[in-house]
Amino acid sequence: PNTLLDSKKKLSGSLIVGYHPVTEKVTIPVINDSYIDAFGNGVVSHILSDSRNQLWVSKSNGLIRFDPNANQSTFYNQNDELRYIEVLATVEDDDGMIWMSTRYGISRLNPETNKIRNYSQDDGLQLSRMNDRSVYKRENGELMFGGVGGISYFLPNDLKDTEEPPLIRVSSLQAGENMFTPKAGKATEINW
């Protein structure tokens, strides 16, 4: 139903179906606008089934969250703060966060808030392109992502994000031979 016949009479498109191995029942989702918007373009590289029974489809043009119970698809891309849209693989951490390897970094999506946080070399990742489907979650919860330059690995709970910039305390300033030491808690004018 969501396949397309292009001008060269070639079929294209993606279709996710459910299959229950015990009952051998095949379930085909209703093809609605959200399904077509999400699955209509891009190449699928990886599929994850998470602890909430939702599917996360890594694509060349973003990430799809498909909820088979609600028959609802959500598509994530640059408009949702995903820095690099080519999603290579996904993995769920112990707290239910969805981690994505993208071509040039790693991103974390909070499924409850739909907020995305991007990580790159500035956060300590290996300087390299990430590899397709190169992701692993160890028994201790450590996540591992492979790239051309090596493996980036970490425990997600060890990462501390802060919304506020750190407070900066100036203990002294020196310009040439001039030295200035401010008094704690007081605004001071500097005359050079």
N, C-alpha and C positions, 0 to 999 in steps of 0.2 A: 503493500500500500504506500510506502514512502519512497519507493524507488522512482527514479526519474528517467525518462527517455529523452536523451539530448538530441541535438540536430544531426548527429552522426548515427543515430539509432542505437546508441550504447546505453545500457542500464547502469545507473550509479546510485549510491545512497548507502545508508547504514540502517540496520534493523536489529534491535535487541529483543530477544525472545526469552521466555522463561521455560525451563524444562525440569520436571520433578522426576528423578530417576526411579522412585518406587512406584508412583502411579503412572509414570510415562506420559503425564499430561504436559502439553505444550501450551504456554500462555503467550499470546501476542498482544502487546499493549495497544491501546487506542492511539491512533495517529492523530494528535491534535497539534495546534499551533506551536506549543512549547516544545513538543517532540521534534517537529520539523525544523524549528529555529536552532535547536541544539545539535541535532544529528545531521542536518542537511549538508554541511561542508566539512572539510578537513579529513585527515587520515587518522584512524584509531591506532594507538601504539600499545595501550595497556588498559586493563580493566581490573578494578579492585571491588570486592564485595566487603562492606564494612560491618561493624558490630550492630548497626541499626538496620541491617538488611537493605542498605542503599548501595547502588552501583556508582562508582566513580570512573569515568571514562576519560583517559588521557588522550588528547588529540593534538594534531599539528597546529590547531588554531585556538586552543584553550582547553578547559576542563568542563565536563558535564557531570552533574549530579542527577541521577535518575532514581526516583522513588517509585518502585513497582506497585506498592500498595495504594498510593495516591495517583498513580499514573501521571506523575509530574516531573518535568525536566527543568533544570536550572543550568544555565550556561555562564561560565566565568571566563573573562578575558581582560584586556587592558582597562576596560571601563570599570572593572571591579578591583583595580589596583594590582593586577597580576603583571609584574614587570616584564616577563618574557612569556609570550603566549604559547610557545611550543612546549607542551607538557609531555614529558617522556615516561613518567611512572608516578604512581601514588602509593602511599603506605599510611596506615592509621597508627597513631601512637597509643599508649596506655590510657590517656585521658580523652580519647576520641577525636583528637585533632587530626586533620588530613594534611599530610606533608607531600609536596610535589617536587620532583626534580624537573627543572626546566632546562632549556639548552644551556643557559649561562648562570644558573644559580638554583637555589632551593626556596620554596615558598611554603608557608603554613596557612591553612584555612581553618577557621573556627566554624564548624557546621551550624552552631547555634546562632551566631551573630553574622555570619557570612563575611567576616573581616579577614583580610589577607595581609600577612606580614612577609616581606621578601628578605632573603638572606643572600649575601654575596661574598666576594673575597674580603671586603671590608669587615665582615663578621667572622673571618677566620677560615672560610672555605678554601679548598685547593684552587689555585689559579688555573682554570682549565674549563673546557667544555664538558658538560655532563654527558654520560653515556645513556643510550636508550635502555629502558627497563632494568637499569642497574641500581636496585634499591633492595635493602634487606633490613628486617627488624630482628634483633637478637633477643634471646629469652629474657635478658635483664632489661629490655625496653630500649636499648641503644639502637639508634637508627644509623644506617650506613648507606652512603650514596657514592657511586663510582663515577669518576671522571677521567679524562685523558691524562691528567696529571697525578692521579692517585685517588685515594678514598677519603671522603670527609665523614667523620662519625662523631656522634654526640648523644648524650642523654637529654631528651627534650626538656625535662624538668630542671636541668642545670642552666638553661638559657634564661636569663632575666631580662625581660623587656620593661621599659619604663616609658610612661607617657610624657613625663616632665623632664626637661633638660637638667643636668646637674647644676647645683649652685657652685659658683666660682668665688673663691676667697683669694683676694690679692694680699699677699704678705709683704711684698716689697716690689718696687719698680726701680730699674736703673737704666738711665740713658746717658751713655758716655761716662763722665765723672759724677753726674748727679744721681743721688740715691734718695728714694722716697719710701717711707714706711707709714702706711695709713694707720689711723687710730680705729680700733675695733668699734663697729656699730655707728660710725660717724661719717657723713659725706664730707669729703675734703677736696678743696680746689688745689690743683697743682700749677704752680707758676715756675716755668723753666727759664 
